[in-house]
């Protein structure tokens, strides 16, 4: 790549003696903005996240794209590709949910309703976490990835968390915390300092996100319970008027 685009692509700054690419910083800023949109249940969270994924893909293939670290984190790079795929799914799913809410007369309908994954969801999460981590650790080790086991869990956990966000599972915030716990030491050891710092920010952010979605779910359950209990007894229908029993508004 040559010309102004080459300068923009390779632009960097030095912090504490370490050269850091601007696109790593910008990519992580887009990632944080996407997480904020997810917290607020906004559809724009998905396309914003995709931009960050594309930028970070070029960062984590250090040897391929000649980054200052010169280390390839295949799991970190590969997950950016899968993020794009899962994000397209989440983007479509959230748009459909918001559209359905607006058609029902809710002007500011949220794009997703938080809910617990349930037993079947946790079986899926646990099985995928174990099988995915073991399988990808073997693949990344053969590819020569830096820290294959940690890289494999970050890869697998990130996919699970993104899928859980698309489905509206409250537990996806907890999965992100587990990813951050492993991701910070790995990224620090590999020299990806902006990404490591962002993981620390994420740790606090996702804890707040978990509590927020938990409260939203509790409020919805409480509201539904209140609505199901009539304040007074059934009102008699006017003579000749058809009964409304069994219609949706009475449920």
C-alpha positions as CSV (number, residue, x, y, z in Angstrom):
1,X,0.0,0.0,0.0
2,X,1.4,3.4,-1.0
3,X,0.4,7.1,-0.8
4,X,-1.8,8.8,1.9
5,X,-3.6,5.5,2.7
6,X,-0.3,3.8,3.5
7,X,0.6,6.6,6.0
8,X,-2.9,6.3,7.6
9,X,-2.6,2.6,7.8
10,X,0.8,2.6,9.3
11,X,0.5,5.7,11.5
12,X,1.7,5.1,15.0
13,X,2.7,6.9,18.2
14,X,5.2,6.0,21.0
15,X,4.1,5.6,24.6
16,X,6.6,4.7,27.3
17,X,9.1,3.6,24.6
18,X,6.6,1.3,22.8
19,X,5.4,1.9,19.3
20,X,1.6,1.6,19.0
21,X,-0.4,1.7,15.8
22,X,-3.2,4.2,15.7
23,X,-5.5,1.6,14.0
24,X,-5.2,-0.6,17.1
25,X,-6.4,2.4,19.2
26,X,-9.2,3.3,16.8
27,X,-10.3,-0.3,16.4
28,X,-10.6,-0.7,20.1
29,X,-12.5,2.6,20.5
30,X,-15.0,1.3,17.9
31,X,-15.2,-1.9,20.0
32,X,-15.9,0.0,23.2
33,X,-18.6,2.1,21.4
34,X,-20.2,-1.1,20.2
35,X,-20.3,-2.4,23.8
36,X,-22.0,0.8,24.9
37,X,-24.6,0.4,22.1
38,X,-25.2,-3.1,23.3
39,X,-25.7,-1.9,26.8
40,X,-28.3,0.5,25.6
41,X,-29.8,-2.1,23.3
42,X,-29.2,0.0,20.1
43,X,-29.1,-1.6,16.7
44,X,-26.1,0.6,15.6
45,X,-23.9,-1.3,18.0
46,X,-23.5,-4.0,15.4
47,X,-22.2,-2.0,12.4
48,X,-20.0,0.1,14.6
49,X,-18.5,-3.1,16.0
50,X,-17.8,-4.5,12.5
51,X,-15.7,-1.5,11.7
52,X,-13.6,-2.2,14.8
53,X,-13.3,-5.8,13.8
54,X,-11.9,-5.1,10.4
55,X,-9.2,-2.7,11.9
56,X,-8.2,-5.1,14.6
57,X,-7.9,-8.0,12.2
58,X,-5.0,-6.3,10.5
59,X,-3.5,-5.5,13.9
60,X,-3.4,-9.0,15.4
61,X,-1.7,-10.5,12.3
62,X,1.5,-8.7,13.3
63,X,3.9,-10.6,11.1
64,X,1.7,-10.6,8.1
65,X,0.9,-6.8,8.3
66,X,4.3,-5.9,9.7
67,X,3.0,-4.4,12.9
68,X,5.5,-3.3,15.7
69,X,4.8,-6.4,17.7
70,X,5.6,-8.8,14.8
71,X,3.6,-11.5,16.6
72,X,0.6,-13.3,15.1
73,X,-2.3,-13.9,17.4
74,X,-4.4,-16.2,15.2
75,X,-7.2,-16.5,17.7
76,X,-7.4,-12.8,18.1
77,X,-7.3,-12.2,14.4
78,X,-9.7,-15.1,13.5
79,X,-12.3,-14.0,16.0
80,X,-12.6,-10.6,14.2
81,X,-13.7,-12.5,11.1
82,X,-16.3,-14.5,13.1
83,X,-17.3,-11.4,14.9
84,X,-18.4,-9.9,11.5
85,X,-20.4,-13.0,10.7
86,X,-22.1,-13.2,14.1
87,X,-22.6,-9.4,14.1
88,X,-24.5,-9.6,10.8
89,X,-26.8,-12.2,12.5
90,X,-27.2,-10.0,15.6
91,X,-27.8,-6.9,13.5
92,X,-30.6,-8.6,11.6
93,X,-32.2,-10.1,14.7
94,X,-32.2,-6.8,16.6
95,X,-33.6,-4.9,13.7
96,X,-36.5,-7.4,13.4
97,X,-37.2,-7.1,17.1
98,X,-37.2,-3.3,17.1
99,X,-39.4,-3.3,13.9
100,X,-41.9,-5.6,15.6
101,X,-42.1,-3.4,18.6
102,X,-42.7,-0.3,16.6
103,X,-45.4,-2.0,14.6
104,X,-47.0,-2.8,17.9
105,X,-47.1,0.9,18.7
106,X,-44.0,1.3,20.8
107,X,-42.2,4.3,19.3
108,X,-38.9,3.7,21.1
109,X,-38.9,0.0,21.1
110,X,-35.7,-1.6,22.3
111,X,-33.9,-3.9,19.9
112,X,-33.8,-6.8,22.4
113,X,-35.5,-8.0,25.5
114,X,-32.9,-9.3,28.1
115,X,-33.6,-12.9,29.3
116,X,-31.7,-15.7,31.0
117,X,-30.2,-18.4,28.8
118,X,-31.9,-21.1,30.8
119,X,-30.8,-24.7,31.1
120,X,-30.5,-25.4,27.4
121,X,-28.6,-22.2,26.9
122,X,-26.1,-23.1,29.5
123,X,-25.6,-26.6,28.1
124,X,-24.8,-24.9,24.8
125,X,-22.4,-22.4,26.4
126,X,-20.5,-25.0,28.5
127,X,-20.2,-27.6,25.7
128,X,-19.0,-25.0,23.2
129,X,-16.6,-23.5,25.7
130,X,-14.9,-26.8,26.4
131,X,-14.9,-28.3,22.9
132,X,-14.0,-24.9,21.2
133,X,-11.1,-24.1,23.6
134,X,-9.6,-27.6,23.2
135,X,-10.1,-27.7,19.5
136,X,-8.8,-24.2,18.7
137,X,-5.9,-24.6,21.0
138,X,-4.7,-27.5,18.9
139,X,-5.2,-25.5,15.7
140,X,-3.5,-22.3,17.0
141,X,-0.6,-24.3,18.4
142,X,0.0,-25.9,15.0
143,X,-0.2,-22.4,13.4
144,X,2.4,-21.1,15.8
145,X,0.1,-18.6,17.6
146,X,1.4,-16.8,20.7
147,X,-0.2,-18.5,23.8
148,X,-2.4,-21.0,22.0
149,X,-4.5,-22.0,25.0
150,X,-5.3,-18.5,26.1
151,X,-5.8,-17.5,22.6
152,X,-8.2,-20.4,22.0
153,X,-10.4,-19.5,25.1
154,X,-10.5,-15.8,24.1
155,X,-11.5,-16.8,20.6
156,X,-14.2,-19.3,21.8
157,X,-15.5,-17.1,24.6
158,X,-15.8,-14.0,22.4
159,X,-17.9,-15.9,19.9
160,X,-20.2,-17.2,22.7
161,X,-20.5,-13.7,24.2
162,X,-21.3,-12.2,20.9
163,X,-23.9,-14.9,20.1
164,X,-25.4,-14.5,23.5
165,X,-25.7,-10.7,23.0
166,X,-27.5,-11.3,19.7
167,X,-29.9,-13.7,21.5
168,X,-30.4,-11.3,24.4
169,X,-28.9,-13.6,27.0
170,X,-28.0,-11.8,30.2
171,X,-25.1,-14.3,30.8
172,X,-23.2,-12.9,27.8
173,X,-21.8,-10.2,30.1
174,X,-20.4,-12.8,32.4
175,X,-18.7,-14.6,29.5
176,X,-17.0,-11.3,28.5
177,X,-15.6,-11.1,32.1
178,X,-14.1,-14.6,31.8
179,X,-12.6,-13.5,28.4
180,X,-11.1,-10.4,29.9
181,X,-9.5,-12.3,32.8
182,X,-7.5,-14.3,30.3
183,X,-7.1,-11.7,27.6
184,X,-5.3,-9.0,29.7
185,X,-2.2,-11.1,30.6
186,X,-2.0,-12.5,27.0
187,X,-2.1,-9.1,25.3
188,X,0.4,-7.6,27.8
189,X,2.9,-10.4,27.2
190,X,2.5,-10.0,23.4
191,X,2.9,-6.2,23.5
192,X,-0.6,-5.2,22.4
193,X,-0.9,-2.6,25.1
194,X,-4.0,-0.6,23.9
195,X,-6.0,-3.8,23.5
196,X,-4.9,-4.9,27.0
197,X,-6.0,-1.6,28.5
198,X,-9.3,-1.8,26.7
199,X,-9.8,-5.3,28.2
200,X,-9.4,-3.8,31.7
201,X,-11.9,-1.1,30.8
202,X,-14.2,-3.8,29.5
203,X,-14.0,-5.7,32.8
204,X,-15.6,-2.9,34.7
205,X,-18.0,-2.0,31.9
206,X,-19.4,-5.5,31.4
207,X,-19.9,-5.9,35.2
208,X,-22.1,-2.7,35.0
209,X,-23.8,-4.1,31.8
210,X,-24.6,-7.3,33.6
211,X,-26.3,-5.5,36.5
212,X,-28.1,-3.2,34.1
213,X,-29.6,-6.1,32.0
214,X,-30.4,-8.1,35.2
215,X,-32.4,-5.2,36.6
216,X,-34.1,-4.6,33.2
217,X,-35.2,-8.3,33.2
218,X,-36.4,-8.1,36.9
219,X,-38.4,-5.0,36.1
220,X,-40.0,-6.6,33.1
221,X,-40.9,-9.7,35.1
222,X,-42.4,-7.6,37.9
223,X,-44.4,-5.5,35.4
224,X,-45.7,-8.6,33.8
225,X,-46.7,-10.1,37.2
226,X,-48.5,-6.9,38.1
227,X,-50.3,-6.8,34.8
228,X,-51.5,-10.3,35.3
229,X,-53.3,-9.6,38.6
230,X,-56.5,-7.4,38.1
231,X,-56.9,-4.6,40.5
232,X,-60.7,-5.3,40.8
233,X,-63.0,-8.1,39.9
234,X,-64.1,-8.7,36.3
235,X,-66.3,-6.0,35.0
236,X,-69.6,-7.0,33.4
237,X,-69.9,-6.5,29.7
238,X,-72.6,-4.3,28.4
239,X,-75.7,-6.1,27.3
240,X,-75.3,-7.5,23.9
241,X,-71.6,-6.7,23.8
242,X,-69.3,-9.6,22.9
243,X,-67.0,-10.8,25.7
244,X,-63.3,-10.0,25.5
245,X,-62.2,-13.0,27.6
246,X,-59.4,-14.9,26.0
247,X,-58.2,-12.0,23.9
248,X,-54.5,-11.0,24.1
249,X,-55.2,-7.8,26.1
250,X,-56.7,-9.9,28.9
251,X,-53.7,-12.2,29.2
